[in-house]
Amino acid sequence: MGGSVSLAVRQRMPGVRVVGYSHRAATRRKAKALEIATQVAEDLAAATADTDLVILATPIFTFEEYFANLAETVPPGCIVTDVGSTKVLPHLWAEQHLRGTARYVGSHPIAGSEQRGVEFARDDLFDTARCILTTTPATDRAAVRMLKDFWSALGCSMRIMSPAEHDRVYANISHLPHVIAAGLVNASDEEDMKFAGKGFLDSTRISSGPASIWTDVLLANRENIVAGLDRAIAELSRLQAAIKDGQRDRITELLETARRKRAALVKYKIRKKELL
């Protein structure tokens, strides 16, 4: 994600200097070889000492330490954001470490894939994507306006939410699907899966995401995800009971409800030009 932001900025915002940094030397070498950024710094202080905007694209539970370090390195008034998929904890940590030094706004571009690594960076990743900005009453409004302009320039449509609303919504439509996909794969026999067609592969694609990153996501939003799992288990139990008892009409009703809801979603996404 970080590499894709860098490439998109370089394509859409000529003249803007992009400085990249990773704590892994191997990633820095790859980024230099692939010309991901204008410059690749060898340490965080060098990367952030003279910057207007810092974007964290690291696992969520690294944010607190990065915020503490950034408070010592960024210029006063610098904007700090991230591309993480949970927001309550980052806002809490930013309040603790960045207040009075930098201006924090949460960002969540709804883009990406299950692939990980700077070599998979794309300059068109954010074309027609949605980006959520998360704010609190204390969030600097000028920083919000600047980030709206920034992500819009990369091709995103914008929406603003509170951190709590964001985490509730994305627990249901992003985090829960990952858990269910992982559960489906783990419930399946490896030999049986060799006979799988496109339906199984489509249904389980997101379970290929990096386990370490997704562990952070699930722990950072665990209350919402557990509640979502309760609802999903209840729905599966309804379908299980109908199948067990041979209730044809009930099975059809449950399947048709799901079909209608998904069809309405697809129509909405096409109308909003979020699905081509």
Buried (B, 14 or more C-beta within 10 A) or exposed (E): BBBBBBBBBBEBEEEEEBBBBBEEEEBBEBBBEBEBBEEBBEEBBBBBBEBEBBBBBBBBBEBBEBBEBBBEBBEEEBBBBBBBBBBBBBBBBBEEBBEEBBBBBBBBBBBBBBEBEBEBBBBBBBEBBBBBBBBBEEBBEEBBEBBBEBBBBBBBBBBBBBBBBBBBEBBBEBBBBBBBBBBEBEEEEEEEEEEEEEEBEEBBEBBBBEEEBBEBBBEBBEEBBEBBBEEBEEEEEBBEEBEEEEEEEBBEEBEEEEEEEEEEEEEEEEEEEEEE
